[in-house]
Amino acid sequence: MSDLSQYMFEINTYSIVFRIVLSVILASIAGYERSLKRHTAGMRTFIAVSIASTTGAIIDCYLRKIGNPSSWIIPAIIISVAVISCPSIFYSSKGRIMGLTTSAGLWTCSIIGIAIGMGLYVLSIVSFLALICTLSIVSTLELYLRDRSNHLEVQLELKNKNDLENFSTTIRRLGMRIDDIELNPAYLNSGLSVYTVAFTISSNELKKYKKHSEIIEALKSLDYISHIEEIE
């Protein structure tokens, strides 16, 4: 290992600056990806969490260096970030749980920040690349696979609650089996006829040629449906 490499693994002014800057750069990229998709935690949140994690890890390394090992700093950081990331998870007005991926991404970013603060640069970069791939590339693959699944869950708003039977009949005629229908609790006592409907595509033709988006578009053309969309 060269003198420069050895120098960057020690706790000194230059290595501290390098670790903080690297932490900010990686966190800003992850935060920017979340911001593009209009999630609750954006660049500032990711950067602040990463800086705190990196700083805490540097302090932990310094205490160990001077012979005063501290076993509580790293666990405290992990637990604290887990707690502050919880508000990113919420129920939308449509009764869906939102923010799980952002919360997990924030927590993962803090772990990467800890790794940077401890001078584990290779681990930090590899973990960061894995995180970005998960947030972007894997999400695209996930959407692709879900759009071709035989199972579909939708939020359905009818113009009249008496039209639920017509909708059920239409679904069966199209070659789909209804698994569950329930009134959406987010709209109780609102006067709206909004349901969460889960069904399975049983028709071989639909399985081969129709994506979920195409099925949704076809159902939107029904006169008695006010609104329908797939639940992610």
N, C-alpha and C positions, 0 to 999 in steps of 0.2 A: 504493500500500500504506500502510495506517495505521501510526501510530507503534507501536501495540500489536502489530500483526502483525509489523512489522519487529523489534520487541523479542523476540518469541517465536522468531524464526529465528536470533537471536544466541546466543552461549554466555554465559549469566548464571545467577544462582541460580534465578530463577523459571522460565526455560525448561528448565533441567536437571530441576527438580522435576516440571514438567509432562510432560516426555518419559518420565521414570521411571514416573510414575503412569499415563500412557497405556499404556506398555509392560506394566505389571502388569495393568491392566484387560483389555486385549486378550488377553494370554496366559492369564489366568485363565478367560476365556470358552472359548478353544480347549481348555484343559486340562480344563475341566468337561465339555465335550462328549465328550472321550476317556474321562473317568472314568465317565460315565453308561453307556458301553458296556464298562466294566470292562477297559480296556486297561492295559498296563504303565506307561506314562508318563501321570501325571495332572496336576492343577493345579500342585502344587509344582514338578514337573520343568519344565513349560512356563514357569512364572513365573521360575524360577531361570535358565533358558536365555535368556529374553527380557531379563531385567535385565542379565545379563552381556553380551549382544549390544549392548544400548542403551548401556550404560556404556562399552564398548569403542569404539563409534562416536563417542560424545561426546568421549572422550579423543583420538581420531584428529582430530576437528574442531578441538579446542583446540590440538593440536600444529601443525596446519596454520595456524591463526590467528596463532600466535606465530612463524611462519616456520621451524618444524622439522617438515616433512612426514614422515609415517611411512607407508610403503607396505605394512607387514607386519601391522598390527593387524587390519584387516578380513579379509584372507585367512586369518589365523590363527584368527579367530573361526569363520569358515565351516567350515574344516577340522576344528577342535576339536569343533564341534557334530555334524558328520557322523560323527566317531569315536565320540562318546559316545552317539549315537542308534542305533548298530549293535546294542548289546545288546537293544534293543527287538524286534529280529528274531530269531525262534527257531522251532525245529521243535516242534510240539505232540506229545503222546503218540500222536496219530493220524497222524503223519507229514506234517502240513501246515505250510507256512511261514506264520507269524503275525507281526504287528507291522509289516509294511511300510508301511501307511498311517500308523500312529502315528509311525514313524521319519521318514517324509517330512514329516508335519505338524510335528514338532518342529524339523526343519531349516528348514522354511518359516517357522515362527514366529521363529526366530533371524534370518532375513533381514529379516523385518518389524521386529524389534527394532533392527536396524542402521539401517533406513530412518527409524525414529522418532528414533534417536539423532542422525541427520544432519539432522533437521528436515524430512524429506520427509513431512509429515503426510498430504497427500492420497493419495500413493502408499501409505502405510502403511494407511490406512483402506480403500481400495479393495482392496488385496491381502488384508487381513484378511477382508473380506466374501466375497471369492472363496474363501478358505481354508475359512471356515465353511460356505459353500454346498457346497463339494466334500466336506467331511467329513459333512455331514448330508443335504442334498437330493439330491446326486448319488449318494450311497450307496443311497438309497431307489430312485432310478431304476435303478441298477445291479442291485439285487435284482429289480426288476420285470422287466427285460429278460432276466436270467438265468433266471428262473422260467418264461419262455416260449421259451427257446432249444430247438433241436432236439437239442442235445448235453447230456449229463448224466453226471456223475461221482459215484460213491457209494462210501462205505465200507460193506462188507458183512461181517457176522459170521454164519457159519453154525453150526448146532448140531453138524454133522458135516461134515468136508471132502468126504465122498462125495456130499453134496447139491449140490455145485457144478454138476454136470451137470443136475440138476433145475431149478436156478435158471436156467441158460442156456436150457433148453428153454422155460421159462415166459416169459422175456424175448422170445424169438423169437415165441411165440404171441401176445403182446400187441402185436406190431408194432414191435419195436425191434431194432436191430442192435448186437451187441456188438463194440466196437472194440478193447478191450484188457482183459485180466484179469491181475492180478499179486498175489502174496502181499504183504501190507503188511509192509515191513521192520521197522516198529516193533514187530511182534509175533512176530518170528522166535524160535524156541525157547521160546515161551510156552505152547505147547499149544493155543492158540486158532486157529480157522480164520477169519482176517480178511483180506479181499481189497479191493483198490482196483479198481473196475470202471468202465470208460468205455463208454458206448453212445450210439447215435444213434436218435432217434425217427423211424421211417420211415412209420408208419401215419398216413394223412391225418386220421383221426378223432382220434387223440391230439394231432396238431399243432394242430388247431383248438380242441379243447375241454378238454384236460387240461393242468394246470400241473404243474410238477415236484413240488410238495408233495403233490398228489393222487396222482401215480404212486407216490411214496414210501409214502404211507399205504396204498395198495392192496397193495404188496409186503410191508408189515409184517404183513399178515394171513396170509402163507404160514407154515405150521407149522414148516418147517425153517429159517426165518430167525430168528436170535436178536436181531439188531439191524441196522438199515440207516439211513443218513443221507446227505444230499447233502454233498459236499465243496465248500466255498465257495472 
